[in-house]
Amino acid sequence: MRIGIIMHPYGERKPGGLPRIISGWTEALLSVDSRNEYVIFLKEKPSVPPALPGGNWRVEVLGRGRFWLDRLRRHTPCDVYLFNTPVLPFFWKPPRAVVIVLDYPYKYLPARNFFDRCRRYFISWYHHLSLKRADHILAVSESTRRDTIRFFGVPKEKTSVIYHGFKKICELPEKPVSLPEKFFFFAGTMKERKNVMTVIKSFELFRRSSPAAPHRLVLSGKNDGRYFRELAAYIRSRNLQDSVLFTGHLSEPELAFAYKRAEALIFPSIVEGTGFPVLEAMGCGLPVITSNIFGPAELGANGGAILVNPRSAEEIAAAMRRIVFNPAFREEQVKRGFAQASRFSWTNTGRETLALLEMTARRRICFLAHNLKKDNGGGVLARNIITGLRDSLCAVASVITAVRSDFPDERVMFSAGWFYSLRNILVIRRVIKQSDVVHTFDLFPYGLVGALFTFGSGKLLIITATGTGSVRYLYTPWLYPALAFVCRRAQAIAAISSFTRREMEKRLKGVKILVINPGIDPDEFKREIDPRKTAAVRSLTPFILSVGSLRFRKGYKYSIPAFKVVAERFPNLRYVIVGKKYTDKEYNRIRKLIAENALEDKVLIFHDLDDREELIALYKAAELFCLMSINIGHDVEGFGFVFLEAAAAGLPVVGIAGCGVEDATAPGQNGILVPELDAEAFSQAIISILSDDEKRKAMRTASQRLAENFSWPMKIGEYVRIYKTLLPPRGA
């Protein structure tokens, strides 16, 4: 994987918090990751190249200018980009982007004038655009995360909190600085949000209440700007020039010197997403007085720092007195500070960020399906394909269905009348827009939705054609043009059987359709079953078995009279039918048919069997499997999962030719297929197998051998090859 890091600002002679955070984050990633490739993007050519760990990185310079970030599109492409502040390119949307956000001071502090207000409107709009485009937002604190959600309406699941580490400055060689013997210390930029004026006023109160204390106040940071001039003017007006000292910007060795000699760090920011000085001071054994709001409160939690109301000079002064005049308290505060600082490290930051980047860079597939239920053939097909592709491609799967199941993170958006719901349409559109691939199950309606919402986007559209949903609607005059467009728009169409492909090709000339049969888990039928369930099933033997919903297309109208003929030859034989009710009308029709044939004690229907183990026990105890599916117009049997399940259980099978069942069987080897609607041939096929033990034994062996060739890993592998052929390589 190739990761791009926008390392800006970089190369400042006197770096503040932001450049130190960005460079620290970059070093952290490179320190923990030697596997991936990194491209470090700089705005301009540095006078001193970055000194970063490892050898798996290189630098590319984008150049100065108003839209310099948009030049990324002409440089080395990356799988995922790490931005900050939070700003993304103005015109170009990166394929994957994570953005680090620190804070939003302009949302809290008043504007100075009209032009400042206009500038803030633009910044807010640009931040909103960038956050909307970002795939994930990395906040440096919980308070920043809350503000991101509050101010910009970002979904919570799109955000994460990763605390940054800090450099153990006091382990660096010191560089002496001219400092008083006893002093309180402030480190940071001279900005209004750093609340330096309140620090000065707090020191005034401290001196007024403790005139004998020899302490002074040392303020480190760049000595420039409007706010600095206001501070200097206030100090002169209060005759504090000898007590309040400005050092200007201090380098890290100079900071180490100051931290080791200060009485305490005072850092009561009124708007602050994080706060390097808080961690650095605690790591140096220096007591910290900081804000009880925003990021500093989180860094100084667990008693690591003294948390105060940043707008209360009295509260800050009281904390200063407590540190000076209570040595035991100061010593305890130092211990707590060390313990709290130990919770933060750049190594943890690097590992957590790498995991987030790798997650964000994963392929995203949006699956559209009717259902993923375990008791439905189409649901089993979709569930296994989705799970297999997600795991094989290490992809992020978004699943939108019409019927709820127990599948994780499933969105039910295609319920009845969904196209009248603007909310549903917008959610579907958003999920598809965020995906690399849209994979639908059947042409209508899901293939049509996928084609419409990906039109002109360049996103891949892959369709699994399962049967009726991909055949019937091709014969609907007003839908045919749209579905023909869908098939030509799709990059790949995989029919689940040769029969389904043939039926589609009758209406689609020149469209390439592959065949990928569904799979099965043969090992599921080799596992031991609860003896109690086995005993209950054996009480039904001997019996033949049908598994399929209680609907007309499953052919019970013909298989039940056919069984009557079989029962005359084998009086002790029963016929067990397992299937969900399709409609009460059809269920009652089947019951009436059983009564008309005087088979009430021989034909057993299990319409509420939800236990998978019990179903497998029935398969394994049966004499053979049979299902007399019929094609009603263009409502067809696309494949026949149950024939594969029967094969895995080692059962001979009897089915109908001229439908998808042909691909799920090996006629003449593991069973017999007879012409559609031919009940006599159906009954004779069953009799011929039950009458010949050698034939039944040979068919059992052939069934088990056949099932081994239909394992899900093999079938998923065929889909994976399609994806890898169509998807561009990583970093392209």
Beta strands, then each sheet from edge to edge (+ up, - down):
strand 1: 2-6
strand 2: 37-42
strand 3: 57-61
strand 4: 80-84
strand 5: 97-101
strand 6: 136-139
strand 7: 159-161
strand 8: 183-187
strand 9: 216-220
strand 10: 244-248
strand 11: 264-267
strand 12: 288-291
strand 13: 306-308
strand 14: 364-368
strand 15: 396-401
strand 16: 410-412
strand 17: 437-441
strand 18: 460-465
strand 19: 492-495
strand 20: 514-515
strand 21: 543-547
strand 22: 574-578
strand 23: 603-606
strand 24: 625-626
strand 25: 653-656
strand 26: 671-674
sheet 1: 3+ 2+ 1+ 4+ 5+ 6+ 7+
sheet 2: 10+ 9+ 8+ 11+ 12+ 13+
sheet 3: 16+ 15+ 14+ 17+ 18+ 19+ 20+
sheet 4: 21+ 22+ 23+
sheet 5: 24+ 25+ 26+
end
